[in-house]
Amino acid sequence: MGKVIITLRVLPEDQSIEINNLLEKINEKISKIGGKYLQHYLKPIAFGISALEIKFVYPDKEFKEEEFIEEINSIEGISSAEIVNVTLSSL
């Protein structure tokens, strides 16, 4: 079975939110669904606001995107989350 790399974009409620705390909680949710964290980075959006983009590997099987996004959005401090990219992996 192959794997896919999923890129998740998360917008914090505001810039005072501690990114490392958010990242830890998001990684717990990723692990819960069987994913494996790869990397993250901050992507400037506008007016000092940055999005947190997280890449993780997931088995190439049914991915319940809506349920996953609901889980991520339930984390305190997150304004919104979306999947921005899914690609096949050779990892």
N, C-alpha and C positions, 0 to 999 in steps of 0.2 A: 504494500500500500504506500502511495506517495504521501508527500506532505505539502502544505501550502504555507506561505508567509502572509500574515495578515497585518495590516497597518491600521491601528486604532488612533483616532484623533480625539483628544479630550480637552474641553475648554473649562478651566477652573471658574468658579463663581466670581472671583476677583484675584488680583495679583498678590494679595496678602496671604493667600492659601499656601501652605507649605507643600511644595511639589514632591519632596521625598516621602511624606506621609501618604499623599495621593498615590504615588507610584507603588508603594508597598501594598496598599489596599487593592489596587488594580491588579498587581501581580498575583495576589491571593485568588482573585476571581479568574484570572487566566489559568492558573494551575488547577483550579476546581473543575474547569471544563476539559482538562487534558492538554492544555497548551503549554508551551515552554517559551519564556521570555528570551528575547534576543538582544534588543537595545532600545534606547529611548533618546529623544532629543527635544529641545524646545524650539518651536517654529514661531518667529515673530508674526503677529497678525496685523495689528495697528494700534497706535496710541499707547504703546508700552504693554499691550496685552499679548501674551504668548500662549500658543496651544502646545500641549504635551502630546507628542507622537510616539507611539510605542509599537515596536515590531515584535511579533511572536510567531512561533511555528505551531501549526495545528495539523493533526492527521487529516489526510484528504478523505474525509467522510462528511456526513451531514453536519452542517454547522448551523445552529439555531441562532441566527444573527439577532433577531428581535429580542429574544430572551436574554442574550448576552448583553445587548445594549441597555436593556432595562436594569439588569444587575449592576452595570457600570454607573448608570444614571442614579441609582439608589445610594451611591456613596456620597456621604456628606462632603460638600465643597466642590462638587462637580456641577457645572451649569448644563453641559451637553456633551454627548459622545457620539461618534459615528465611525463606521468602517470606511476608510478612504482608498484602500487598495488590497487586493488579494491576488497573489501570484504563485505559480508552482515553484517548488523548491527542489534543489538538488542536494540539500543537506542530509 
